[in-house]
Amino acid sequence: ESGKVTASPEKNDSEYLSPVTIGGQALTLDFDTGSADLWVFSSSLPAADSSGHTTFDPSKSSTWQAYQGATWQISYGDGSAADGTVGFDAVTIGGVTVSKQAVELATGVSGSFVQDTQNDGLVGLGFSTINTVQPQPQKTFFENVMPSLALPVFTANLDKDASGTYTFGAIDSTQYTGDIHYTPVDSSNGFWEFPSSSYTIAGGSPTPCTTCSPAIADTGTSLMLIDDDIVTAYYAQVSGSSLDQSQGGYIYPCSATLPSFGVAIGADYTATIPGSALTFAELGDGTCFGGVQSNQGQGIQIYGDVLLRNFFAVFDGGAKRFGVATK
Ligand SMILES: O=C(Cc1ccccc1)Nn1cnc2ccccc21
């Protein structure tokens, strides 16, 4: 079997939201290859926290099974967090159903989730080694459905300021051009992680970097969070740019011409993003906030939506590989 769903961007393509049915209830969730918990705003949240969100009410699902005593708590790199209880229910995405998917009910969420009223929770599409359910980590939707998919893959075809597509179980050849360039994935940290040992700024042949951190493909991150020395070199080529503490990153005049930025996807391919696609947001006063920002020395580079929205991306759970193609 295979299925596809729309991925609709929030403002600035900060995240992409997709329709999911759980126990017959429709919610709008953020598919996140950078984590492995499927959690939803629940009817048990304080009303002040769930106001504006659609909540999942287990008492209204005839197929809900509580997982007595199980709990979860997650915190993300940006400081946001959520926690709660666990059960199992039928989860359907694009016509593809897992009948007993672990569904994590939020009884607590941090402020950024409360404010993001279009987002009713997340579908983690990383590896279940980082699932936070106790006493027993639970499998992701993709891990559960993989054996019944025509191909053990899902693809992300995200677009700039336009709706894209997630597809499970098929590689839709109408969604890309040319070859798909794959790299093996090391899933030992729970991410779709691969080496990224060269980069290019403003074109030309790639600069090798033996000290470059490995990278992860992360649909749940808005920006590209890159090793500090590379980011410094990039903005050195943007006239009028500066590191603005209050904004939390590099800004520049929106009239600036940004150089292209290319990053290695494994050993054989450089994914190059044109400068025109490297602004994340206009700040309203003629300055712009860059899509390329520092990873603050975290030892991992996070290739988020600023990269992914320019490519067709394949997450291959069968061969444990990640691939990109132009489109
Ligand atoms: O947290 C991050 C990005 C990040 C920021 C700073 C340091 C390290 C990583 N992404 N992310 C991935 N999945 C998420 C889900 C919610 C919020 C943020 C999420």
The ligand as an SDF file (V2000), in Angstrom:
LIG
                    3D

 19 21  0  0  0  0  0  0  0  0999 V2000
   14.6130   21.7780   18.1750 O   0  0  0  0  0  0  0  0  0  0  0  0
   14.8500   21.8690   17.0100 C   0  0  0  0  0  0  0  0  0  0  0  0
   15.9600   22.6620   16.3910 C   0  0  0  0  0  0  0  0  0  0  0  0
   17.0650   22.9460   17.2600 C   0  0  0  0  0  0  0  0  0  0  0  0
   17.1990   24.2290   17.7450 C   0  0  0  0  0  0  0  0  0  0  0  0
   18.2940   24.5050   18.5240 C   0  0  0  0  0  0  0  0  0  0  0  0
   19.2000   23.4970   18.8260 C   0  0  0  0  0  0  0  0  0  0  0  0
   19.0340   22.2210   18.3270 C   0  0  0  0  0  0  0  0  0  0  0  0
   17.9490   21.9230   17.5440 C   0  0  0  0  0  0  0  0  0  0  0  0
   14.1750   21.2560   16.0560 N   0  0  0  0  0  0  0  0  0  0  0  0
   13.0730   20.5070   16.2910 N   0  0  0  0  0  0  0  0  0  0  0  0
   12.9360   19.2650   15.7890 C   0  0  0  0  0  0  0  0  0  0  0  0
   11.7610   18.7990   16.1290 N   0  0  0  0  0  0  0  0  0  0  0  0
   11.1120   19.7470   16.8360 C   0  0  0  0  0  0  0  0  0  0  0  0
    9.8360   19.7530   17.4150 C   0  0  0  0  0  0  0  0  0  0  0  0
    9.4330   20.8830   18.1090 C   0  0  0  0  0  0  0  0  0  0  0  0
   10.2690   21.9740   18.2350 C   0  0  0  0  0  0  0  0  0  0  0  0
   11.5430   21.9820   17.6380 C   0  0  0  0  0  0  0  0  0  0  0  0
   11.9430   20.8570   16.9650 C   0  0  0  0  0  0  0  0  0  0  0  0
  1  2  2  0
  2  3  1  0
  2 10  1  0
  3  4  1  0
  4  5  1  0
  4  9  2  0
  5  6  2  0
  6  7  1  0
  7  8  2  0
  8  9  1  0
 10 11  1  0
 11 12  1  0
 11 19  1  0
 12 13  2  0
 13 14  1  0
 14 15  1  0
 14 19  2  0
 15 16  2  0
 16 17  1  0
 17 18  2  0
 18 19  1  0
M  END
$$$$
